[in-house]
Amino acid sequence: MNVIFISPHFPLHFYQFCDRLKRMGVNVLGIGDASYESIGDNCRNALTEYYRVDSLEDYEQVYRAAAYFVFHYGRIDYIDSQNEYWLELEARLRTDFNVPTGFHTADLDAVKRKSEMKKGYSRAGVKTARFHLVDDWDGCRAFIDEVGYPVVVKPDIGVGASNTEKLTCDEELAAFFATEPKVQFIMEEFVPGHVETFDGITDADANILFCSGQVMMQTPMEMLHGSGENVSYSQPVQSMDLYDVGRRVVAAFAPRNRFFHFEFFRLDEDREGLGKAGDILGLEVNMRAPGGYIPDKMNYTYDVDVYQIWAEILMYNENRSFRDYEFRRYVTHVGRGGAVEYLHSPGEIRERLGDHILMEKDPPKAISGGMGSHIYLLWADSKEELEEQADFILRHADGAGWIQTKGSD
């Protein structure tokens, strides 16, 4: 089997996707824009061969790299990156090289355009926030007259919460138009809720062979525009209403041999036109592994290896190693803001919580905006315990607490 993996060196821990495939005898063929010397031993050892291009944005160079691999190894079976930014590049390569697995260029609108994602949620019977494709002042004001301020504007095609803003008045709307957006934006009514996710991996028939879920204690927009602090934790999604909703959404979008990362709002209060507190609304669809260190959180939560599960599904169309997985513990991501003065030093945190710390890292600056400048992964037996841990880590020097209990049991 031959698999092309785009940008295997970034994020740094994504080499593990390649590593598990190579261990099973797969030819793992990396294409990246970093020098071979700089990608690190872990990544180098996980690849059969690496082809460096000057820029992954230059399709002609990437095409030549893929053609080189076809000439030397034969037909390509899969092309992947597990990175939202490169989904269009993956699809174009699959289309041009007639790789039947995965999304092709013609398939992308349904999983890249936020306005089109809503149609998929509708097929699954899942409500979404009302929206308007940004056109002119009169059109947007008519929509705001319907739903009221605040509203959220963001690119119809975009990665994460980039270029996302909350508008609360006409003055802010005017300032938004003054920037003259060069791409299509979507405007949505504001949803008073928090984000919960349904994540997993499917086989060639879109059957779910592994799934899990996360609670985000602030929205991606709050992460990027706030102090940089971030808390999210795993939850036993199999015993929740989100499990049924998530399975219906998977059936509607039918991802095959893929990771999926579906985001939902759970309303924190009643809102006319949206629903009652506790109701679930569809937010966004991502046809790749969840970002950050969520794959590692999945591993710690269930005592599995999701990189191995993904590799086995590509190789055998089965989850051979971890069929009978169970929720074992809560695992929390706690990210500190780079410009915040905290009450407790890293040494004090290690002394107090050392037995529960699974990982402590400084994420690359390119992705730290949605993760925190210094992050901890910790395990806990209960939500109360994980909230105490997060509060200890994020307690500000002036004694102010940060954690507020959100999410559902």
Protein Blocks (a to p, Z undefined) as FASTA:
>chain_A
ZZddehklbcfklmmmmmmmmmnopacddddfbdfklnojklmmmpfbdcddfblklmkl
mmmmmmmmmmmnopafbdcehiaklmmmmmmmmmmnopagdcdfklmmmmmmmklmmmmm
mmnopacddddddfbfmlmmmmmmmnopadddddfbdghjehiacdfbfklmmmmmmnop
abdcddddddddddddddddddfkopafbdcddddfbdfklmmmmnopacdddddfklpm
klmmmmmmmmmnopghiacdddddddfbdcehiacehiacdfbdcdbddehjllmmmmmm
nopafklmmmmmmmnopafklmmgcdfbdcddddddfkbccfbdfklmmmmmmmmmmbdc
dddfklmmmnojbdcddddfbfklmmmmmmmmmocfkopafbdcedjZZ
